[in-house]
Amino acid sequence: MSDSNSVSSKTLPLHERHQACGAHFGTFGGWTVPLYYTSILEEHEAVRTGTGIFDVSHMGEFDVEGKDAGKVINRWITNDLSKISPGQAIYSPVCFENGGIVDDVIVYLFHPEKFMIVVNASNIEKDFNWFRSHLVGEVKLTDQSSQIALLAIQGPKSRDLMAQVLSIDLSGLSYYHFTSLESRFGSITVSATGYTGEEGFELFCPVGQVKQLWDELFRIGNSFGLKPVGFGARDTLRLEVKNLLYGHEMSAETTPLEAGLGWTIGWTKEEFIGKTALVAQREKGISKKLVGFELLDRGIAREGYAIKIGSQVIGQVTSGTFSPSLKKNISLGYVDVMHSKIGQEISIEIRGRNTRAQIIKTPFYQGGRSAKQVKI
């Protein structure tokens, strides 16, 4: 999700807790956030093998309520809201009329007249204005972002930890399902979602009570090896399982079809914003495609680096990192569709030098949950 910066950064509600944990800070989406506490490698491994906690309170939350809420949201998003029932969530791009991506969001269905939309931090104002400009019928749109804190507890031991902290049975809560409860930390929504490829949960909590929740998670979590995890490992984890990041793999200049998100398009829906353009693109065929590749020579392919075959530039890198799980350098990027086949040898121009690479199958890493499991 997005990483564009602003001149003056906001601080997370748990900023002092992060300082106490020895966090090294940076900026992300206009916020001052922990990049790492001990090391990216150590925190990455904690999520893959144990349990890690992320403070992702920078994300935005909009309530959408009213008799026409479902109908309006289904027009806003490309995916089909009719696929889910109360207590379920759905992932979807939101598109402009020309098919370019406004943002990627998750829609939570509480009941037919109450929804929550989670949006990217750097897009909160843009998205709210966009949704507000496309309101019709009996619908109320409210920005609750400043009132809600969001924690992500991720890793193979996360379910047992969460059940103990909240004193509830989570054994039946499957992927992209959620439940709401009253707790000593206020009204909480527990969602079986995440951005890491591992089993995990996201906790929506009142801002005023998130410090107590954080402290309780660590009090009980010590026996589960719970570690705080920064945005550095968040990026390596998401890239390994090909979870896309707005502002990198998605933008107003890319469409869901080009980004490999055709499965998020409700083609049979009567209408959604951008449908005409996407239907035309599907019929004509895409000219560029998002692919994954590994570097065969030393070096890391960073955002904006040229992708080449010989002296011909065929695309551009969107994200790249060293994969702690696979012990190799991996990247995503857009290339001309004619050069997008798995096995295609390419080169990345890194500081004026052509570095050998090869397009490979994605996701790069099959975690506890592969990226494909989000496909509803």
C-alpha positions as CSV (number, residue, x, y, z in Angstrom):
1,M,0.0,0.0,0.0
2,S,1.1,3.6,-0.6
3,D,4.4,5.2,0.6
4,S,4.2,8.8,-0.6
5,N,5.5,11.2,2.0
6,S,4.3,14.6,3.2
7,V,6.3,17.6,4.5
8,S,5.1,17.2,8.0
9,S,4.5,13.6,9.2
10,K,1.8,12.5,11.5
11,T,2.6,10.3,14.4
12,L,0.9,7.0,15.2
13,P,-1.1,6.7,18.5
14,L,1.5,4.2,19.8
15,H,4.5,6.4,18.9
16,E,5.8,6.4,22.5
17,R,5.4,2.6,22.7
18,H,7.5,2.3,19.6
19,Q,10.2,4.5,21.0
20,A,10.3,2.4,24.1
21,C,10.8,-0.7,22.0
22,G,13.8,1.0,20.4
23,A,12.2,1.7,17.0
24,H,14.2,3.3,14.1
25,F,11.7,5.6,12.4
26,G,11.1,6.8,8.9
27,T,8.2,8.3,6.9
28,F,5.5,6.4,5.1
29,G,2.3,7.7,3.5
30,G,2.7,11.0,5.4
31,W,3.3,9.3,8.8
32,T,6.3,8.8,11.0
33,V,6.4,5.0,11.4
34,P,8.8,2.4,12.8
35,L,11.0,1.0,10.0
36,Y,12.5,-1.6,12.3
37,Y,13.2,-2.3,15.9
38,T,16.1,-4.9,15.9
39,S,16.5,-5.8,12.2
40,I,14.3,-6.3,9.2
41,L,15.6,-9.9,8.8
42,E,14.8,-10.8,12.4
43,E,11.4,-9.3,12.3
44,H,10.6,-10.9,9.0
45,E,11.6,-14.3,10.4
46,A,9.4,-13.7,13.5
47,V,6.3,-13.4,11.3
48,R,7.2,-16.4,9.1
49,T,7.8,-18.7,12.1
50,G,6.2,-17.2,15.2
51,T,4.2,-14.0,15.8
52,G,4.7,-10.4,14.9
53,I,2.7,-7.3,15.6
54,F,2.4,-4.2,13.3
55,D,1.0,-0.9,14.1
56,V,-0.9,0.1,10.9
57,S,-3.0,2.8,12.5
58,H,-2.1,5.0,9.6
59,M,-4.7,3.3,7.4
60,G,-8.0,5.0,6.8
61,E,-11.5,3.8,7.7
62,F,-14.7,5.1,6.3
63,D,-18.2,4.1,7.5
64,V,-20.8,3.8,4.8
65,E,-24.4,3.5,6.1
66,G,-27.9,3.7,4.8
67,K,-30.6,2.0,2.7
68,D,-28.6,2.3,-0.5
69,A,-25.1,1.7,0.9
70,G,-24.6,-1.7,-0.7
71,K,-25.8,-0.6,-4.1
72,V,-23.5,2.5,-4.0
73,I,-20.4,0.6,-2.8
74,N,-20.9,-2.0,-5.5
75,R,-20.8,0.7,-8.1
76,W,-17.6,2.2,-6.5
77,I,-15.6,-1.1,-6.5
78,T,-14.7,-3.4,-9.3
79,N,-15.3,-6.6,-7.3
80,D,-18.8,-7.9,-6.7
81,L,-20.2,-7.2,-3.2
82,S,-22.9,-9.9,-3.8
83,K,-20.2,-12.5,-3.2
84,I,-20.1,-11.8,0.5
85,S,-22.5,-12.0,3.5
86,P,-22.5,-10.1,6.8
87,G,-19.3,-10.9,8.7
88,Q,-17.2,-11.1,5.6
89,A,-14.9,-8.7,3.8
90,I,-13.9,-8.4,0.2
91,Y,-10.7,-7.0,-1.5
92,S,-11.1,-4.7,-4.5
93,P,-9.6,-2.0,-6.6
94,V,-11.6,1.3,-7.1
95,C,-11.2,2.6,-10.6
96,F,-11.6,5.9,-12.5
97,E,-13.8,5.9,-15.5
98,N,-10.7,5.2,-17.7
99,G,-9.9,2.1,-15.7
100,G,-6.9,3.6,-13.8
101,I,-6.8,2.6,-10.2
102,V,-8.0,5.2,-7.6
103,D,-6.9,2.9,-4.7
104,D,-7.2,-0.7,-3.5
105,V,-9.5,-1.2,-0.5
106,I,-11.1,-3.8,1.7
107,V,-14.9,-3.6,2.2
108,Y,-16.3,-5.0,5.4
109,L,-20.0,-6.0,5.5
110,F,-21.5,-5.7,9.0
111,H,-25.2,-5.8,7.8
112,P,-27.0,-4.7,4.6
113,E,-27.0,-1.1,5.7
114,K,-23.6,-0.8,7.4
115,F,-20.2,-1.2,5.8
116,M,-16.6,-0.1,6.5
117,I,-14.1,0.6,3.8
118,V,-10.4,0.5,4.7
119,V,-8.2,2.6,2.5
120,N,-4.5,3.5,2.1
121,A,-3.0,6.1,4.4
122,S,-1.8,8.5,1.7
123,N,-5.1,8.2,-0.1
124,I,-7.5,9.0,2.8
125,E,-8.4,12.6,1.7
126,K,-8.4,11.7,-2.1
127,D,-10.5,8.6,-1.6
128,F,-13.0,10.3,0.8
129,N,-13.5,13.1,-1.8
130,W,-13.8,10.6,-4.6
131,F,-16.4,8.5,-2.8
132,R,-18.3,11.7,-1.7
133,S,-18.4,12.9,-5.2
134,H,-20.0,9.6,-6.3
135,L,-22.7,9.4,-3.6
136,V,-26.2,8.8,-4.7
137,G,-29.4,7.8,-2.9
138,E,-29.8,7.3,0.8
139,V,-26.2,6.9,2.0
140,K,-24.1,8.4,4.7
141,L,-20.3,8.5,4.4
142,T,-18.2,9.2,7.5
143,D,-14.4,9.3,7.9
144,Q,-13.6,7.5,11.1
145,S,-9.8,7.3,10.5
146,S,-8.8,9.5,13.4
147,Q,-11.0,7.5,15.8
148,I,-9.7,4.0,15.0
149,A,-6.4,2.3,15.6
150,L,-5.4,-0.8,13.7
151,L,-3.0,-3.5,14.8
152,A,-2.0,-6.5,12.7
153,I,-1.0,-9.7,14.5
154,Q,0.6,-12.0,12.0
155,G,2.2,-15.4,12.0
156,P,1.5,-19.1,12.6
157,K,1.0,-18.6,16.3
158,S,-1.2,-15.5,16.0
159,R,-4.6,-17.4,16.3
160,D,-3.7,-18.9,19.7
161,L,-2.4,-15.5,21.0
162,M,-5.5,-13.6,19.8
163,A,-7.9,-16.1,21.4
164,Q,-6.1,-15.8,24.7
165,V,-5.9,-12.0,24.7
166,L,-9.5,-11.5,23.8
167,S,-10.9,-14.6,25.6
168,I,-12.8,-15.7,22.5
169,D,-12.9,-18.8,20.3
170,L,-11.4,-17.9,16.9
171,S,-11.2,-21.4,15.5
172,G,-14.1,-20.8,13.2
173,L,-13.0,-17.4,11.9
174,S,-11.8,-18.2,8.4
175,Y,-9.8,-15.9,5.9
176,Y,-11.6,-12.7,5.1
177,H,-14.2,-13.2,7.8
178,F,-14.5,-10.9,10.8
179,T,-16.3,-10.6,14.1
180,S,-17.1,-7.7,16.4
181,L,-17.2,-7.8,20.2
182,E,-17.3,-5.6,23.3
183,S,-14.1,-6.0,25.3
184,R,-12.2,-4.3,28.1
185,F,-10.5,-2.4,25.3
186,G,-13.8,-1.1,23.9
187,S,-15.7,-2.1,20.8
188,I,-13.2,-4.2,18.7
189,T,-13.5,-5.8,15.3
190,V,-11.3,-8.8,14.7
191,S,-10.6,-9.6,11.1
192,A,-8.8,-12.6,9.7
193,T,-6.9,-10.6,7.2
194,G,-3.3,-9.4,6.7
195,Y,-0.6,-8.3,4.3
196,T,2.1,-10.9,5.0
197,G,1.0,-14.2,3.4
198,E,0.8,-15.8,6.8
199,E,-2.2,-16.6,9.0
200,G,-3.0,-13.4,10.9
201,F,-5.6,-11.0,12.3
202,E,-6.2,-7.3,12.1
203,L,-7.7,-5.5,15.2
204,F,-9.7,-2.4,14.8
205,C,-9.7,-0.6,18.2
206,P,-10.7,2.8,19.6
207,V,-7.7,5.1,19.5
208,G,-8.1,5.9,23.2
209,Q,-7.7,2.3,24.3
210,V,-5.1,1.0,21.9
211,K,-2.2,1.5,24.4
212,Q,-3.9,-0.9,26.8
213,L,-4.5,-3.4,24.1
214,W,-0.9,-3.2,22.9
215,D,0.4,-3.7,26.5
216,E,-1.9,-6.7,27.0
217,L,-0.8,-8.3,23.7
218,F,2.8,-8.1,24.9
219,R,2.1,-9.2,28.4
220,I,0.5,-12.4,27.1
221,G,2.5,-12.5,23.9
222,N,5.9,-13.0,25.6
223,S,5.2,-16.7,25.9
224,F,4.3,-16.8,22.1
225,G,7.6,-15.0,21.2
226,L,5.7,-11.9,20.0
227,K,7.9,-9.3,18.5
228,P,7.1,-5.7,17.2
229,V,7.6,-5.6,13.4
230,G,8.4,-2.4,11.4
231,F,7.5,-1.3,7.9
232,G,10.7,-2.7,6.5
233,A,9.7,-6.3,7.2
234,R,6.2,-5.4,6.2
235,D,7.5,-4.7,2.7
236,T,9.7,-7.8,2.4
237,L,6.9,-10.0,3.6
238,R,4.3,-8.6,1.2
239,L,6.6,-8.7,-1.7
240,E,7.5,-12.3,-1.2
241,V,3.8,-13.3,-1.6
242,K,3.2,-10.6,-4.3
243,N,0.8,-8.5,-2.3
244,L,0.7,-5.3,-4.4
245,L,1.5,-1.8,-3.0
246,Y,-0.5,1.3,-4.1
247,G,1.9,3.9,-5.6
248,H,4.2,1.1,-6.8
249,E,2.3,-1.7,-8.6
250,M,-1.0,0.2,-8.7
251,S,-1.7,3.8,-9.7
252,A,-4.0,6.0,-11.9
253,E,-1.7,4.9,-14.8
254,T,-2.3,1.2,-14.3
255,T,-5.5,-0.9,-14.6
256,P,-6.5,-4.1,-12.6
257,L,-6.0,-6.2,-15.7
258,E,-2.4,-5.0,-16.2
259,A,-1.7,-5.5,-12.5
260,G,-2.9,-9.2,-12.6
261,L,-6.1,-8.3,-10.7
262,G,-8.6,-9.5,-13.2
263,W,-10.0,-11.8,-10.6
264,T,-11.2,-8.7,-8.7
265,I,-13.5,-7.6,-11.5
266,G,-17.2,-8.4,-11.4
267,W,-17.7,-8.6,-15.1
268,T,-21.3,-9.8,-14.7
269,K,-22.3,-6.7,-12.6
270,E,-24.6,-4.4,-14.5
271,E,-22.5,-1.4,-13.7
272,F,-19.4,-0.2,-11.9
273,I,-17.2,2.9,-12.4
274,G,-14.6,2.0,-15.0
275,K,-16.4,-1.0,-16.4
276,T,-16.7,0.3,-20.0
277,A,-12.9,1.0,-20.2
278,L,-12.0,-2.4,-18.6
279,V,-14.3,-4.3,-20.9
280,A,-12.7,-2.6,-23.9
281,Q,-9.2,-3.3,-22.6
282,R,-10.1,-7.0,-22.0
283,E,-11.3,-7.3,-25.6
284,K,-8.3,-5.4,-27.1
285,G,-5.7,-7.0,-24.8
286,I,-3.2,-5.4,-22.5
287,S,0.1,-3.9,-23.7
288,K,2.0,-4.1,-20.4
289,K,1.9,-6.7,-17.7
290,L,3.1,-6.9,-14.1
291,V,5.7,-9.7,-13.7
292,G,8.0,-11.0,-11.0
293,F,11.7,-11.7,-11.5
294,E,14.8,-12.7,-9.7
295,L,18.2,-11.3,-10.2
296,L,20.9,-13.7,-11.4
297,D,23.7,-11.3,-10.7
298,R,24.4,-9.3,-7.5
299,G,22.3,-6.2,-6.9
300,I,18.8,-5.1,-5.9
301,A,16.4,-3.7,-8.5
302,R,14.7,-0.6,-7.1
303,E,11.6,1.2,-8.1
304,G,12.0,3.1,-11.3
305,Y,15.0,1.1,-12.6
306,A,14.8,0.2,-16.3
307,I,14.0,-3.3,-17.4
308,K,15.8,-4.2,-20.7
309,I,16.4,-6.9,-23.3
310,G,19.7,-6.0,-24.8
311,S,19.7,-2.3,-25.3
312,Q,15.9,-2.1,-25.6
313,V,14.0,-0.8,-22.6
314,I,10.9,-3.0,-22.2
315,G,9.6,-1.8,-18.8
316,Q,10.2,-0.5,-15.3
317,V,10.7,-1.9,-11.8
318,T,8.0,-1.2,-9.3
319,S,9.4,-2.9,-6.1
320,G,12.5,-4.9,-5.2
321,T,14.1,-6.3,-2.2
322,F,16.3,-9.1,-0.8
323,S,14.0,-12.0,0.1
324,P,14.9,-13.2,3.6
325,S,12.9,-16.4,3.1
326,L,14.3,-17.3,-0.3
327,K,17.8,-15.8,0.2
328,K,17.7,-14.1,-3.2
329,N,16.9,-10.7,-4.7
330,I,13.3,-10.4,-6.1
331,S,11.4,-7.7,-7.8
332,L,8.1,-6.8,-9.5
333,G,7.8,-4.6,-12.5
334,Y,5.8,-3.8,-15.6
335,V,7.1,-5.1,-19.0
336,D,5.7,-5.1,-22.6
337,V,3.3,-8.1,-22.7
338,M,5.3,-9.7,-25.6
339,H,8.3,-10.1,-23.2
340,S,6.3,-11.2,-20.1
341,K,6.6,-15.0,-20.3
342,I,8.0,-17.0,-17.4
343,G,11.7,-17.9,-18.2
344,Q,12.3,-14.7,-20.2
345,E,15.8,-13.4,-19.6
346,I,16.0,-9.7,-19.0
347,S,18.4,-7.2,-17.5
348,I,18.0,-4.4,-15.0
349,E,20.0,-1.2,-15.3
350,I,21.5,-0.7,-11.9
351,R,23.7,2.4,-11.6
352,G,24.6,2.3,-15.3
353,R,25.3,-1.5,-15.3
354,N,23.1,-4.2,-16.9
355,T,22.4,-6.8,-14.2
356,R,21.0,-10.2,-15.4
357,A,17.6,-11.3,-14.3
358,Q,14.9,-13.8,-15.2
359,I,11.1,-13.6,-15.1
360,I,9.8,-16.3,-12.7
361,K,6.5,-17.6,-11.4
362,T,4.8,-15.6,-8.6
363,P,4.1,-15.5,-5.7
364,F,7.8,-15.9,-5.0
365,Y,7.1,-17.6,-1.6
366,Q,4.2,-19.8,-0.6
367,G,3.6,-18.8,3.0
368,G,1.0,-20.1,5.4
369,R,-1.4,-18.3,3.2
370,S,-0.7,-17.6,-0.5
371,A,-1.9,-14.4,-2.1
372,K,-4.3,-16.5,-4.1
373,Q,-6.4,-17.2,-1.1
374,V,-7.7,-13.7,-1.1
375,K,-9.6,-14.4,-4.3
376,I,-13.3,-14.0,-3.4
